[in-house]
């Protein structure tokens, strides 16, 4: 979202579609979120429908005319999909290329061949972090589970000693580092600079994943000392391939969009002249759309062709990569509609005034709001989208770095204490063969550590940047 778009949203908040007071708006927000939570948790309604109905309920409780509420919702939905929809699609294609070509397996096997003993948990967190850059969390879990089970069984490791670092790497990437949907939507909502957010996100992610991964896995392995479950290890994608892409080419392809986006941020800082030729060039090649599109096109020649994919198979792979993200795009879009309804009802302005009256630091407030929504809905993405909509006005007077930190605070809060209303909770439980109690002691605590450590690092960074 451009700065102009953010200013337009701020203008909308100044002239809300309803003149309700703080008390009524507060009740409206709680009621709208309660409707979403109830529909998702009790009636098992899809998050897209729940967010849509919740947005209408929010407008109704705030006393807004129905036609204006609908207009706000559809405007927010369209703007959000326009802003991040293509990026999510390109990220999904790149992830599918990485998995089906055997590139992911090539990275896994190469790193594991050089690791052993005490270094194995560190190798697992490295693998998960690299693989997790272009992949959605659930896809990354499915892709890495065979490796986790295989390493734990063959090396006679505790499952938690190997599994927790892998899950931590995936979860941190999912919550803090674009081009994952949550961070992208938050960047779009608050008008943050993607390159700066990416750089600071990586800076926060490294110590966070070390603490929540290899270090916590020692404790988790004592709390829940279980071996890899005795069941058939799922087939890995590359087992049906005669050849795979090389390690160097695969790694370079994965990191290409990250390097391009970080380069743009660096040039913006060093050159600091919008009319300079170098900065104009990097403004193009380092934009998220071009960076991800470049990686996808390069991946055809570095991932798919070396794996023996013909032209028709490449086309089919792209189709298969896009199909699973339809639901994600709808959820993200509806979340954008909910955010716009919040802003147009004047909720954003209310949060701004409350933060000033109560002297709550904006980053802490953003983290707490994301935590509350995460605990209620179980969805990190829904928590990120909703929290970003609530705190977006706080970014109006922030510097570029603090706006980026606002995004990271939201992302950190969105990962807090995964429990029974989170699909990821059950995914991990079933794959690892754990009881609910064991899963809470390991997976849920790990997610909480990520949230608290990342949130704390964001607060510390805000004091020095």
HELIX and SHEET records of a PDB file:
HELIX    1   1 UNK A    3  UNK A   14  1                                  12    
HELIX    2   2 UNK A   22  UNK A   41  1                                  20    
HELIX    3   3 UNK A   47  UNK A   61  1                                  15    
HELIX    4   4 UNK A   66  UNK A  100  1                                  35    
HELIX    5   5 UNK A  103  UNK A  113  1                                  11    
HELIX    6   6 UNK A  117  UNK A  119  5                                   3    
HELIX    7   7 UNK A  120  UNK A  132  1                                  13    
HELIX    8   8 UNK A  137  UNK A  154  1                                  18    
HELIX    9   9 UNK A  159  UNK A  176  1                                  18    
HELIX   10  10 UNK A  181  UNK A  190  1                                  10    
HELIX   11  11 UNK A  194  UNK A  210  1                                  17    
HELIX   12  12 UNK A  211  UNK A  215  3                                   5    
HELIX   13  13 UNK A  216  UNK A  223  1                                   8    
HELIX   14  14 UNK A  237  UNK A  240  5                                   4    
HELIX   15  15 UNK A  247  UNK A  270  1                                  24    
HELIX   16  16 UNK A  277  UNK A  285  1                                   9    
HELIX   17  17 UNK A  288  UNK A  299  1                                  12    
HELIX   18  18 UNK A  300  UNK A  304  3                                   5    
HELIX   19  19 UNK A  311  UNK A  323  1                                  13    
HELIX   20  20 UNK A  326  UNK A  344  1                                  19    
HELIX   21  21 UNK A  347  UNK A  358  1                                  12    
HELIX   22  22 UNK A  362  UNK A  377  1                                  16    
HELIX   23  23 UNK A  380  UNK A  391  1                                  12    
HELIX   24  24 UNK A  392  UNK A  395  5                                   4    
HELIX   25  25 UNK A  400  UNK A  413  1                                  14    
HELIX   26  26 UNK A  423  UNK A  432  1                                  10    
HELIX   27  27 UNK A  436  UNK A  439  1                                   4    
HELIX   28  28 UNK A  440  UNK A  444  3                                   5    
HELIX   29  29 UNK A  445  UNK A  464  1                                  20    
END                                                                             
